[in-house]
Amino acid sequence: MEECLYQIAEKIYQINQQAYVIYLPMVEDICNRKVSEDELSHFLDYLLDFAYDEKMLELYKRVCKIYFYIYPECIKFYIEAYREMWEER
């Protein structure tokens, strides 16, 4: 049982590493151009799924900071979504 849990944890770690490698250039792209609110929402939906990981959370925060004054209501929604989904209560 313990070995099985270790294997699951290792797989989750590998998935997180792969997600970071995949999302990093996408974050660079999103941050270097102005996207529509729709595109931003879709992108943040995907990032939110991985925001429990510190490196992915940094990417999520980076996008939110860039777009906070462009689409404030959208960003406020995703900040709250993060809190509801990942912060401990």
PyMOL commands that place a pseudoatom at each C-alpha (Angstrom):
pseudoatom trace, name=CA, resn=MET, resi=1, chain=A, elem=C, hetatm=0, pos=[0.000, 0.000, 0.000]
pseudoatom trace, name=CA, resn=GLU, resi=2, chain=A, elem=C, hetatm=0, pos=[2.780, 2.414, 0.922]
pseudoatom trace, name=CA, resn=GLU, resi=3, chain=A, elem=C, hetatm=0, pos=[4.601, 1.677, -2.346]
pseudoatom trace, name=CA, resn=CYS, resi=4, chain=A, elem=C, hetatm=0, pos=[1.397, 2.343, -4.281]
pseudoatom trace, name=CA, resn=LEU, resi=5, chain=A, elem=C, hetatm=0, pos=[0.980, 5.733, -2.587]
pseudoatom trace, name=CA, resn=TYR, resi=6, chain=A, elem=C, hetatm=0, pos=[4.587, 6.588, -3.399]
pseudoatom trace, name=CA, resn=GLN, resi=7, chain=A, elem=C, hetatm=0, pos=[4.000, 5.715, -7.064]
pseudoatom trace, name=CA, resn=ILE, resi=8, chain=A, elem=C, hetatm=0, pos=[0.882, 7.880, -7.194]
pseudoatom trace, name=CA, resn=ALA, resi=9, chain=A, elem=C, hetatm=0, pos=[2.725, 10.794, -5.585]
pseudoatom trace, name=CA, resn=GLU, resi=10, chain=A, elem=C, hetatm=0, pos=[5.572, 10.386, -8.069]
pseudoatom trace, name=CA, resn=LYS, resi=11, chain=A, elem=C, hetatm=0, pos=[3.127, 10.435, -11.007]
pseudoatom trace, name=CA, resn=ILE, resi=12, chain=A, elem=C, hetatm=0, pos=[1.473, 13.594, -9.686]
pseudoatom trace, name=CA, resn=TYR, resi=13, chain=A, elem=C, hetatm=0, pos=[4.893, 15.228, -9.330]
pseudoatom trace, name=CA, resn=GLN, resi=14, chain=A, elem=C, hetatm=0, pos=[5.776, 14.279, -12.926]
pseudoatom trace, name=CA, resn=ILE, resi=15, chain=A, elem=C, hetatm=0, pos=[2.470, 15.648, -14.216]
pseudoatom trace, name=CA, resn=ASN, resi=16, chain=A, elem=C, hetatm=0, pos=[3.102, 18.928, -12.397]
pseudoatom trace, name=CA, resn=GLN, resi=17, chain=A, elem=C, hetatm=0, pos=[6.569, 19.177, -13.925]
pseudoatom trace, name=CA, resn=GLN, resi=18, chain=A, elem=C, hetatm=0, pos=[5.189, 18.504, -17.410]
pseudoatom trace, name=CA, resn=ALA, resi=19, chain=A, elem=C, hetatm=0, pos=[2.408, 21.040, -16.911]
pseudoatom trace, name=CA, resn=TYR, resi=20, chain=A, elem=C, hetatm=0, pos=[4.931, 23.712, -15.939]
pseudoatom trace, name=CA, resn=VAL, resi=21, chain=A, elem=C, hetatm=0, pos=[7.057, 23.040, -19.027]
pseudoatom trace, name=CA, resn=ILE, resi=22, chain=A, elem=C, hetatm=0, pos=[3.959, 23.194, -21.244]
pseudoatom trace, name=CA, resn=TYR, resi=23, chain=A, elem=C, hetatm=0, pos=[2.343, 26.248, -19.638]
pseudoatom trace, name=CA, resn=LEU, resi=24, chain=A, elem=C, hetatm=0, pos=[5.446, 28.429, -19.184]
pseudoatom trace, name=CA, resn=PRO, resi=25, chain=A, elem=C, hetatm=0, pos=[5.726, 29.450, -22.874]
pseudoatom trace, name=CA, resn=MET, resi=26, chain=A, elem=C, hetatm=0, pos=[1.963, 29.903, -23.009]
pseudoatom trace, name=CA, resn=VAL, resi=27, chain=A, elem=C, hetatm=0, pos=[2.119, 32.272, -20.030]
pseudoatom trace, name=CA, resn=GLU, resi=28, chain=A, elem=C, hetatm=0, pos=[4.968, 34.153, -21.716]
pseudoatom trace, name=CA, resn=ASP, resi=29, chain=A, elem=C, hetatm=0, pos=[2.803, 34.530, -24.813]
pseudoatom trace, name=CA, resn=ILE, resi=30, chain=A, elem=C, hetatm=0, pos=[-0.320, 35.627, -22.923]
pseudoatom trace, name=CA, resn=CYS, resi=31, chain=A, elem=C, hetatm=0, pos=[1.699, 38.163, -20.931]
pseudoatom trace, name=CA, resn=ASN, resi=32, chain=A, elem=C, hetatm=0, pos=[3.395, 39.646, -23.993]
pseudoatom trace, name=CA, resn=ARG, resi=33, chain=A, elem=C, hetatm=0, pos=[0.239, 40.453, -25.918]
pseudoatom trace, name=CA, resn=LYS, resi=34, chain=A, elem=C, hetatm=0, pos=[-3.269, 41.583, -25.131]
pseudoatom trace, name=CA, resn=VAL, resi=35, chain=A, elem=C, hetatm=0, pos=[-5.789, 38.745, -25.298]
pseudoatom trace, name=CA, resn=SER, resi=36, chain=A, elem=C, hetatm=0, pos=[-9.559, 38.877, -25.225]
pseudoatom trace, name=CA, resn=GLU, resi=37, chain=A, elem=C, hetatm=0, pos=[-11.360, 38.360, -21.955]
pseudoatom trace, name=CA, resn=ASP, resi=38, chain=A, elem=C, hetatm=0, pos=[-12.726, 35.093, -23.326]
pseudoatom trace, name=CA, resn=GLU, resi=39, chain=A, elem=C, hetatm=0, pos=[-9.266, 33.767, -24.153]
pseudoatom trace, name=CA, resn=LEU, resi=40, chain=A, elem=C, hetatm=0, pos=[-7.985, 34.877, -20.765]
pseudoatom trace, name=CA, resn=SER, resi=41, chain=A, elem=C, hetatm=0, pos=[-10.852, 33.116, -18.967]
pseudoatom trace, name=CA, resn=HIS, resi=42, chain=A, elem=C, hetatm=0, pos=[-10.250, 29.865, -20.808]
pseudoatom trace, name=CA, resn=PHE, resi=43, chain=A, elem=C, hetatm=0, pos=[-6.546, 30.033, -20.078]
pseudoatom trace, name=CA, resn=LEU, resi=44, chain=A, elem=C, hetatm=0, pos=[-7.039, 30.771, -16.382]
pseudoatom trace, name=CA, resn=ASP, resi=45, chain=A, elem=C, hetatm=0, pos=[-9.510, 27.887, -16.158]
pseudoatom trace, name=CA, resn=TYR, resi=46, chain=A, elem=C, hetatm=0, pos=[-6.735, 25.543, -17.277]
pseudoatom trace, name=CA, resn=LEU, resi=47, chain=A, elem=C, hetatm=0, pos=[-4.081, 27.088, -15.031]
pseudoatom trace, name=CA, resn=LEU, resi=48, chain=A, elem=C, hetatm=0, pos=[-6.406, 26.945, -12.040]
pseudoatom trace, name=CA, resn=ASP, resi=49, chain=A, elem=C, hetatm=0, pos=[-6.468, 23.163, -12.229]
pseudoatom trace, name=CA, resn=PHE, resi=50, chain=A, elem=C, hetatm=0, pos=[-2.734, 23.112, -11.412]
pseudoatom trace, name=CA, resn=ALA, resi=51, chain=A, elem=C, hetatm=0, pos=[-2.575, 26.102, -9.052]
pseudoatom trace, name=CA, resn=TYR, resi=52, chain=A, elem=C, hetatm=0, pos=[-2.047, 23.853, -6.018]
pseudoatom trace, name=CA, resn=ASP, resi=53, chain=A, elem=C, hetatm=0, pos=[1.574, 23.514, -7.207]
pseudoatom trace, name=CA, resn=GLU, resi=54, chain=A, elem=C, hetatm=0, pos=[3.828, 26.446, -6.191]
pseudoatom trace, name=CA, resn=LYS, resi=55, chain=A, elem=C, hetatm=0, pos=[5.441, 26.893, -9.605]
pseudoatom trace, name=CA, resn=MET, resi=56, chain=A, elem=C, hetatm=0, pos=[2.085, 26.778, -11.349]
pseudoatom trace, name=CA, resn=LEU, resi=57, chain=A, elem=C, hetatm=0, pos=[0.624, 29.192, -8.802]
pseudoatom trace, name=CA, resn=GLU, resi=58, chain=A, elem=C, hetatm=0, pos=[3.393, 31.656, -9.692]
pseudoatom trace, name=CA, resn=LEU, resi=59, chain=A, elem=C, hetatm=0, pos=[2.374, 31.422, -13.350]
pseudoatom trace, name=CA, resn=TYR, resi=60, chain=A, elem=C, hetatm=0, pos=[-1.275, 31.929, -12.377]
pseudoatom trace, name=CA, resn=LYS, resi=61, chain=A, elem=C, hetatm=0, pos=[-0.399, 34.989, -10.294]
pseudoatom trace, name=CA, resn=ARG, resi=62, chain=A, elem=C, hetatm=0, pos=[1.758, 36.396, -13.077]
pseudoatom trace, name=CA, resn=VAL, resi=63, chain=A, elem=C, hetatm=0, pos=[-1.115, 36.299, -15.548]
pseudoatom trace, name=CA, resn=CYS, resi=64, chain=A, elem=C, hetatm=0, pos=[-3.510, 37.772, -12.982]
pseudoatom trace, name=CA, resn=LYS, resi=65, chain=A, elem=C, hetatm=0, pos=[-1.144, 40.662, -12.235]
pseudoatom trace, name=CA, resn=ILE, resi=66, chain=A, elem=C, hetatm=0, pos=[-0.678, 41.494, -15.913]
pseudoatom trace, name=CA, resn=TYR, resi=67, chain=A, elem=C, hetatm=0, pos=[-4.417, 41.576, -16.618]
pseudoatom trace, name=CA, resn=PHE, resi=68, chain=A, elem=C, hetatm=0, pos=[-5.754, 42.959, -13.339]
pseudoatom trace, name=CA, resn=TYR, resi=69, chain=A, elem=C, hetatm=0, pos=[-6.298, 46.482, -14.680]
pseudoatom trace, name=CA, resn=ILE, resi=70, chain=A, elem=C, hetatm=0, pos=[-7.406, 45.341, -18.141]
pseudoatom trace, name=CA, resn=TYR, resi=71, chain=A, elem=C, hetatm=0, pos=[-10.123, 42.890, -17.031]
pseudoatom trace, name=CA, resn=PRO, resi=72, chain=A, elem=C, hetatm=0, pos=[-10.570, 43.571, -13.297]
pseudoatom trace, name=CA, resn=GLU, resi=73, chain=A, elem=C, hetatm=0, pos=[-13.855, 41.686, -12.843]
pseudoatom trace, name=CA, resn=CYS, resi=74, chain=A, elem=C, hetatm=0, pos=[-12.509, 38.630, -14.614]
pseudoatom trace, name=CA, resn=ILE, resi=75, chain=A, elem=C, hetatm=0, pos=[-9.344, 38.598, -12.507]
pseudoatom trace, name=CA, resn=LYS, resi=76, chain=A, elem=C, hetatm=0, pos=[-11.294, 39.125, -9.283]
pseudoatom trace, name=CA, resn=PHE, resi=77, chain=A, elem=C, hetatm=0, pos=[-13.424, 36.118, -10.229]
pseudoatom trace, name=CA, resn=TYR, resi=78, chain=A, elem=C, hetatm=0, pos=[-10.322, 33.943, -10.747]
pseudoatom trace, name=CA, resn=ILE, resi=79, chain=A, elem=C, hetatm=0, pos=[-8.684, 35.127, -7.537]
pseudoatom trace, name=CA, resn=GLU, resi=80, chain=A, elem=C, hetatm=0, pos=[-11.802, 34.091, -5.663]
pseudoatom trace, name=CA, resn=ALA, resi=81, chain=A, elem=C, hetatm=0, pos=[-11.987, 30.833, -7.614]
pseudoatom trace, name=CA, resn=TYR, resi=82, chain=A, elem=C, hetatm=0, pos=[-8.427, 30.065, -6.537]
pseudoatom trace, name=CA, resn=ARG, resi=83, chain=A, elem=C, hetatm=0, pos=[-9.242, 30.783, -2.903]
pseudoatom trace, name=CA, resn=GLU, resi=84, chain=A, elem=C, hetatm=0, pos=[-12.329, 28.598, -2.963]
pseudoatom trace, name=CA, resn=MET, resi=85, chain=A, elem=C, hetatm=0, pos=[-10.556, 25.739, -4.684]
pseudoatom trace, name=CA, resn=TRP, resi=86, chain=A, elem=C, hetatm=0, pos=[-7.097, 25.645, -3.099]
pseudoatom trace, name=CA, resn=GLU, resi=87, chain=A, elem=C, hetatm=0, pos=[-6.781, 27.691, 0.076]
pseudoatom trace, name=CA, resn=GLU, resi=88, chain=A, elem=C, hetatm=0, pos=[-7.167, 25.892, 3.356]
pseudoatom trace, name=CA, resn=ARG, resi=89, chain=A, elem=C, hetatm=0, pos=[-10.060, 26.937, 5.485]
for i in range(1, 89): cmd.bond("trace and resi %d" % i, "trace and resi %d" % (i + 1))
show_as sticks, trace
zoom trace
